[in-house]
Amino acid sequence: MEPKVRFAFIGQNTISVWLLVLLFIQVILSALVIKRLNDLDQNIANLTITSQVSAVSNQPESPAYVENVSIDDDPYLGTLGAPITIVEFSDYECPFCANIVPEIEAVLNEYDGQIQFVYRDFPLENIHPNSFKAAEAANCAGEQGKYWQMHTLLFANQSALSIESLKTYAIELELDTEKFNLCLDTGKYADEIRHDASDALAYQVNSTPTFFVNGYRVVGASPELLRQAIEDALGKEAG
C-alpha cells in the first residue's frame, strides 16, 4: 500500500506544478494583450492627430488679408484705438502659443501706444482636450478683473489644466472662489468661446497661433514675422 500512497502524492504535486505553470502563462498572455491594446490605442491617437494635420494642410490656402477682423468684446492689452490692431486666435494647450507670450509683451513695450492687442480663443479640442475649459477659466477670472493674470498662469502651466488645477489657480490669484467655481462649472462663457472659434473658422484660421495685424495674416510663433507685419502696417498708416 505504501507505494500507491507515494505515487498519489507525487501525482498531486505534478498537477499543482502544471497549474502554476498554466497560471503563469495566463498572466504573461494577459500582460501581452493589455500591452497590445495600449499600443493600438496610441496608434489610433497618432493616426487621429496625423489625419487632422493632413486635413488642415490640404485645405485651400488661406487669404493673406481679411477685411474687418472682429475684436468682438474680447480682452485687450495696449492702447484702445491704436493705429495697429493685432488679433490673435490661440489655444491654451498649444506649445507654440505659449512660446509667443513673452514676445507679445516685448512687442507691446517696443511699440508702446501704437498697438491694441486682442486675444481671442480658438481651442483645438480634438487634440487639446483641456483647452476649452481653460479658456472658460480665463473668462471667469476676467469677471473679477484678473483675466490676464489667469491667462499668464494657464500658459505657464500647460501640463496642468484639469478643472481641479484651474480652481487651484483661482485660489492662487485670490479670486472669489465660490463665484469662480460656479462660473466654471456652469459653462457661463462656453458660448462666447464658441463664437470666437466660429469667427476663426470664418477667417480660415486652421492653426494656432494665428495673428491678424490690421487684417494681414501672420501664422505661427515667429516674432520676426510679427514685427515685420507691424512695420509694414505702420508704413501703410504713414503713407
Secondary structure, DSSP 8 states (H G I E B T S, - for coil): -HHHHHHHHHHHHHHHHHHHHHHHHHHHHHHHHHHHHHHHHHHHHHHHHHHHHHHHHTS----SB-TT---TT--EEE-TT-SEEEEEEE-TT-HHHHHHHHHHHHHHHHTTTTEEEEEEE---TTT-TTHHHHHHHHHHHHTTT-HHHHHHHHHHTTT--SHHHHHHHHHHTT--HHHHHHHHHTTTTHHHHHHHHHHHHHTT--SSSEEEETTEEEESS-HHHHHHHHHHHHHHHH-
